[in-house]
C-alpha cells in the first residue's frame, strides 16, 4: 500500500508486484480514470491540490512504467470487468 495524499485523508494505492517486477496498480480515487493520469487532470474535490498533483504524477510515472501490467482507478467507466493474471 502506498500513501497518495491530496484528494482525502488516508487515501492509498495498492501495488501488487510479481517476483519478476511486473505489477498491477490500483489507485482508487487518486484519479478518476486513465484520462486523469494521462492528461494530469486532478479531481474537483481536494484537501491539498499540490499534494494531489504530486500523487497523480506518481500514478502517471508508475502507470507508464514498462513493468506495469495494468493501472486502474475506482471510477473509470471505460474499464470492463475482467481477470488479471499475475
C-alpha positions as CSV (number, residue, x, y, z in Angstrom):
1,X,0.0,0.0,0.0
2,X,1.3,3.4,-1.0
3,X,0.1,6.7,0.5
4,X,-1.3,9.0,-2.2
5,X,-2.3,12.2,-0.4
6,X,-4.2,15.1,-1.7
7,X,-7.8,14.0,-2.5
8,X,-8.7,12.9,1.0
9,X,-7.1,11.8,4.3
10,X,-5.7,8.3,4.3
11,X,-6.0,7.6,0.5
12,X,-3.8,4.7,-0.6
13,X,-2.9,2.9,-3.8
14,X,-2.2,-0.8,-3.9
15,X,0.7,-2.1,-6.0
16,X,0.6,-5.9,-6.5
17,X,4.1,-7.0,-7.7
18,X,5.2,-10.3,-9.2
19,X,8.6,-11.8,-8.5
20,X,9.9,-10.5,-11.9
21,X,8.9,-6.9,-11.1
22,X,5.8,-6.7,-13.2
23,X,2.8,-5.2,-11.3
24,X,-0.8,-4.0,-11.2
25,X,-1.6,-0.6,-9.7
26,X,-5.0,0.0,-8.1
27,X,-5.1,3.7,-7.4
28,X,-8.7,4.1,-6.1
29,X,-9.6,7.9,-6.1
30,X,-6.0,9.0,-6.9
31,X,-7.5,9.8,-10.3
32,X,-11.0,9.1,-11.6
33,X,-9.9,7.4,-14.8
34,X,-7.0,6.6,-17.1
35,X,-7.5,10.0,-18.6
36,X,-6.7,11.6,-15.2
37,X,-3.1,10.5,-15.2
38,X,-2.6,10.7,-19.0
39,X,-3.7,14.3,-19.0
40,X,-2.8,15.2,-15.4
41,X,-6.4,16.1,-14.5
42,X,-6.9,16.3,-10.8
43,X,-10.4,15.9,-9.3
44,X,-12.5,18.9,-8.3
45,X,-12.5,17.7,-4.6
46,X,-9.2,18.1,-2.9
47,X,-7.9,18.6,0.6
48,X,-4.5,19.6,-0.8
49,X,-4.3,20.4,-4.5
50,X,-0.4,20.4,-4.6
51,X,-0.2,17.0,-2.9
52,X,-2.9,15.7,-5.1
53,X,-0.9,16.8,-8.2
54,X,2.2,15.1,-6.8
55,X,0.3,11.9,-6.1
56,X,-1.2,12.0,-9.6
57,X,2.3,12.5,-11.1
58,X,3.5,9.4,-9.2
59,X,0.5,7.4,-10.5
60,X,1.4,8.6,-14.1
61,X,5.0,7.5,-13.7
62,X,4.0,4.1,-12.3
63,X,1.3,3.6,-15.0
64,X,3.8,4.4,-17.8
65,X,6.5,2.1,-16.5
66,X,7.2,-0.9,-18.8
67,X,6.6,-3.3,-15.8
68,X,3.0,-2.0,-15.3
69,X,0.6,-4.6,-16.5
70,X,-2.4,-2.5,-15.7
71,X,-3.3,0.6,-13.8
72,X,-6.9,1.0,-12.6
73,X,-9.0,3.8,-11.0
74,X,-12.1,3.2,-9.0
75,X,-14.5,5.3,-11.1
76,X,-13.2,4.6,-14.6
77,X,-16.3,3.8,-16.7
78,X,-14.2,2.6,-19.6
79,X,-12.9,-0.4,-17.6
80,X,-14.9,-3.5,-18.2
81,X,-14.9,-6.4,-15.7
82,X,-12.0,-8.7,-16.4
83,X,-9.5,-11.1,-14.9
84,X,-5.9,-10.0,-14.3
85,X,-3.5,-13.0,-14.1
86,X,-0.2,-12.4,-12.3
